[in-house]
């Protein structure tokens, strides 16, 4: 059984603070490979899965808003891939450092996730 929009939003909001705190801490000690690995497991995977299914849940209650949510979700999921590549590059190259990874965390993940959540106009 699929969840409703509020359930997906709650899952994202519940996982988000711990995920971003963990990734910030890992970047601070140059553990970029760990960040890359953690993109594929909980609690970050809970965010990814929720973002993936949100547009489909929203389609049932807000068809017009579902397209905006879908577009933002696709942008977020692509940004996750870009962030993963940045973390892998940081592992391999001294030219990519903690500051760039932290900027990516904000620009590629946090801002894009906020954009997804901002498309939800139903309770």
Legacy VTK file of the C-alpha trace (Angstrom):
# vtk DataFile Version 3.0
C-alpha trace
ASCII
DATASET POLYDATA
POINTS 123 float
0.000 0.000 0.000
1.357 3.388 -0.937
1.592 6.145 1.630
-0.150 9.495 1.549
1.618 12.811 0.946
1.848 13.781 4.650
3.515 10.451 5.481
6.218 10.962 2.856
6.801 14.531 4.037
7.065 13.369 7.664
9.627 10.731 6.686
11.757 13.340 4.901
11.480 15.827 7.743
12.318 13.161 10.333
15.449 11.929 8.512
16.731 15.250 7.199
18.389 16.791 10.299
20.369 13.663 11.204
21.461 13.083 7.620
22.757 16.590 7.065
24.432 16.647 10.478
26.162 13.324 9.708
27.290 14.424 6.237
28.611 17.715 7.629
30.576 15.855 10.312
31.979 13.353 7.797
33.030 16.140 5.423
34.724 17.900 8.333
37.070 14.940 8.783
37.519 14.264 5.040
35.504 11.039 5.056
34.062 11.670 1.602
33.889 7.975 0.665
31.701 7.375 3.707
29.344 10.117 2.531
29.190 8.520 -0.912
28.413 5.139 0.635
25.803 6.626 2.984
23.881 8.091 0.049
22.679 4.549 -0.658
21.510 3.491 2.800
19.167 4.690 5.522
18.509 7.283 6.687
19.374 9.079 3.411
17.701 6.358 1.364
14.468 7.118 3.233
14.688 10.668 1.887
15.443 9.472 -1.650
12.599 6.948 -1.650
10.144 9.482 -0.234
11.131 12.108 -2.787
10.778 9.531 -5.559
7.225 8.566 -4.539
5.956 12.005 -3.467
4.840 13.142 -6.956
2.795 9.984 -7.428
1.096 10.384 -4.054
0.511 14.057 -4.803
-1.063 13.200 -8.161
-4.038 11.712 -6.292
-4.801 14.898 -4.346
-3.234 17.755 -6.348
-2.808 16.837 -10.011
-1.692 20.349 -10.951
0.949 20.457 -8.215
2.156 16.944 -8.984
4.020 18.118 -12.097
5.942 20.761 -10.139
6.759 18.160 -7.499
7.859 15.685 -10.163
10.145 18.247 -11.816
11.692 19.188 -8.463
12.051 15.513 -7.522
13.891 14.691 -10.741
16.166 17.675 -10.147
16.863 16.485 -6.582
17.594 12.906 -7.670
19.997 14.160 -10.345
21.644 16.373 -7.743
22.159 13.331 -5.513
24.117 11.758 -8.369
26.163 14.938 -8.865
26.876 15.122 -5.134
27.964 11.478 -5.147
30.387 12.204 -8.001
31.715 15.218 -6.081
32.351 13.064 -2.990
34.114 10.415 -5.072
36.238 13.094 -6.725
37.087 14.520 -3.296
38.293 11.067 -2.270
40.591 10.858 -5.285
41.787 14.398 -5.795
43.421 16.949 -3.519
41.822 19.617 -5.734
38.403 18.927 -4.186
38.216 19.742 -0.495
35.899 19.876 2.478
34.577 23.328 1.554
33.519 22.165 -1.906
31.794 19.104 -0.486
30.003 21.222 2.124
28.931 23.654 -0.610
27.653 20.688 -2.605
25.782 19.418 0.428
23.972 22.729 0.624
23.540 23.513 -3.076
23.008 20.034 -4.482
21.091 18.394 -1.672
19.593 20.751 0.887
18.389 23.473 -1.481
17.033 20.922 -3.981
15.267 18.989 -1.223
13.701 22.191 0.056
12.480 22.887 -3.484
10.728 19.494 -3.556
9.045 20.162 -0.225
7.993 23.655 -1.334
5.876 22.119 -4.119
3.617 20.420 -1.570
0.545 22.602 -1.199
-1.764 20.113 0.483
-1.845 18.945 4.094
LINES 1 124
123 0 1 2 3 4 5 6 7 8 9 10 11 12 13 14 15 16 17 18 19 20 21 22 23 24 25 26 27 28 29 30 31 32 33 34 35 36 37 38 39 40 41 42 43 44 45 46 47 48 49 50 51 52 53 54 55 56 57 58 59 60 61 62 63 64 65 66 67 68 69 70 71 72 73 74 75 76 77 78 79 80 81 82 83 84 85 86 87 88 89 90 91 92 93 94 95 96 97 98 99 100 101 102 103 104 105 106 107 108 109 110 111 112 113 114 115 116 117 118 119 120 121 122
